[in-house]
Amino acid sequence: MRRIVTTLFVVFGLGLMVVSYFSSAPWGADRVSDGDPAFVGAPTLFVIGIISVLAAALFYELLPTRDDDRVD
């Protein structure tokens, strides 16, 4: 159970980071003044993605271990 939750948090966080990174890139901007992100909230989503990936370690440690999670 905790492996699944951890994996979902990591995949969600990485996906959020990739999408927000590419949506904030000013594709085809000729000048610095045209360099505003296409999606204004993209930096915030990137930070939420980082927090999600880091929170995955917390969930992995804090969720109780079941018998089917143990590796012998």
C-alpha positions in Angstrom: 0.0 0.0 0.0 2.7 2.5 0.9 4.7 1.7 -2.2 1.7 2.5 -4.3 1.0 5.8 -2.5 4.6 6.8 -2.7 4.8 6.0 -6.4 1.6 7.9 -7.1 3.0 11.0 -5.2 6.3 10.8 -7.1 4.6 10.4 -10.5 2.1 13.2 -9.8 4.9 15.5 -8.6 7.1 14.8 -11.6 4.2 15.2 -14.0 3.3 18.5 -12.4 6.8 19.7 -12.6 7.2 18.8 -16.3 3.9 20.3 -17.4 4.5 23.5 -15.4 8.0 23.8 -16.7 7.0 23.6 -20.3 4.0 25.8 -19.8 6.1 28.6 -18.3 8.7 28.6 -21.1 8.3 31.6 -23.4 8.5 29.8 -26.7 9.6 32.0 -29.5 10.2 35.2 -27.4 12.5 37.6 -29.2 13.0 40.0 -26.4 13.2 39.7 -22.6 10.2 41.8 -22.2 8.2 39.1 -24.1 9.5 36.5 -21.7 6.4 36.3 -19.4 5.2 32.8 -18.8 2.3 31.6 -20.9 0.6 30.3 -17.8 1.0 32.7 -14.9 0.6 30.0 -12.2 3.3 27.7 -13.6 6.0 28.5 -11.1 3.6 27.8 -8.2 2.6 24.5 -9.8 6.3 23.6 -10.1 6.9 24.3 -6.4 3.8 22.2 -5.6 5.3 19.4 -7.7 8.6 19.6 -5.7 6.7 19.5 -2.4 4.7 16.5 -3.6 7.9 14.5 -4.5 9.4 15.4 -1.1 6.2 14.5 0.7 6.3 11.1 -0.8 9.2 10.2 1.5 7.2 11.3 4.5 4.2 9.3 3.5 6.4 6.2 2.9 7.8 6.5 6.4 4.6 7.5 8.2 2.2 5.0 6.7 2.1 1.7 8.6 3.7 -1.4 7.1 1.4 -4.2 6.1 2.6 -7.8 5.7 2.3 -7.6 1.9 4.6 -4.5 1.8 7.5 -6.3 3.5 10.5 -7.4 1.4 12.2 -10.5 2.8 
